[in-house]
Amino acid sequence: MQMRGFDMTIVQTELADFQQRNWQNDIRFTEQFVRQRIARGQGEVRIRYELRMQQISDELINAAIGEQDVDWFELAKQTHDRRFGEPGSLTLKQKQQHQRLLQSKGFTTDQIQFACPCKYHR
């Protein structure tokens, strides 16, 4: 906001007022953010990355993610199946495409292997 020419004294006063009224609350934001991203089928790695880009502390991130009752392996499988259907026999190129999608969604290698045990043919 300072780069846009706002007086930082006024900005800090307004932010303090927002926090006092609970209009700006990092805990509530983080919890909502995590729930929304899980509903979109995103993995823990990406959720953590995006929250860090929002300058949310690791402590808040860990708490918000820890509160969720989510099976990351099952979420990866649901995300895969929603996009590609049940895994079957694929070419190597197709399998790599499936794996890249899940990786970009923020799932770990183990979660990707669980979600996409696709056999491929040459």
N, C-alpha and C positions, 0 to 999 in steps of 0.2 A: 504494500500500500504506500510505503514511503517512496518507492520508485514512481508511483503515479501522482505524486505531489500532495498526498494527504498529510496533514499535521499529525505526527506520531503521538503527541500528547492526547489529542482528541480520540485517535484510534484506540489507544490503550485504555482510556476512560470508558469508551463505548464497549470494548471487549470485556472489561471488568463488570460493567453493568449487565451485559449479556450472560456472563457466567453466573452472576449473582441471581439472575432470574431463571437460570438453568436453560437458557436458549442455546447456549454454546457449551456443550458438554462432551469432552473427548471420550469418556467411558461409553455414553449412550451412542455416540457416533460409531465407535469401534465395534460395539456389539451389533448394531444394525448393519454395518458394512459387512461383517463376517457372515451374518445370516443371509444377506442378499447374495453374496458371492457363492455361498454353498448352494443356494437355490438355483443359481445359474450353472452349477456344475463345475465350479472352479476348485482347484486343489489348494492345499495348505501352503505350498511354496509360493504360488502366485498371490494368494491373499496376504501373506506376510510381506511380500515384496511391495505390493500396492500400498499397504498401510505404512510401511517405512517411508515410502515416497510422500505420504501425507504427514510425515514427521510425527507419527504415533510411536510412543515408547514400546520397547520390547515387552516390558512388564504388562502394559495394557493389552498388547497383542496376545501374549500368552494367556492372560486371564480370559479374554473374549473367546479365543479359540478353545480353551479348556472347558468353557461352559457349554459348548456345543456337544451334543451327543451324535457324533458323525463317524461313520465307518468310511475312512478315506478310500479304502480298497473298493468297497461297494459303490461309492460315489463315482469313482473312476470308471467302473464297469457300466454303471447307468449312463454316464456321460458318453462313453463309447457307443453303447448300444442305441442310445437315442439318436446319435449322428449316423452310425453305420449299420445298425441292425445287429443281429447275432453274428458273432465271429464265425468265419468259415475258412475255406481254402482261398488264399489270396496269393497274388504275385508278391515278390519281395518289395517291389515299388509300392504296392498298395499297403502292405504291412507297415512300411516306413511312414507312409502318409498317416495312417491311423496313430502310430506312435508319436509322430510330430504334433498332431492335434492335442493329444493328451499331455504331452510335455509342455506345449504352449499354454495349456489350461492350468499348469502348476502341479502336476502329479509327479511323484517320485518314480524312479525306474522300476522298483518292485511293484508299485501300484499299477503302472502301465503294463507290466508283464502279466499281472493278475487280470486286468481288464481286457487285454487283447492277446490271448494265448493262440492267436490265429496261426494256423499252419499255412505255409506258403509253398507254392510250386514254381518251378522255373519256367 
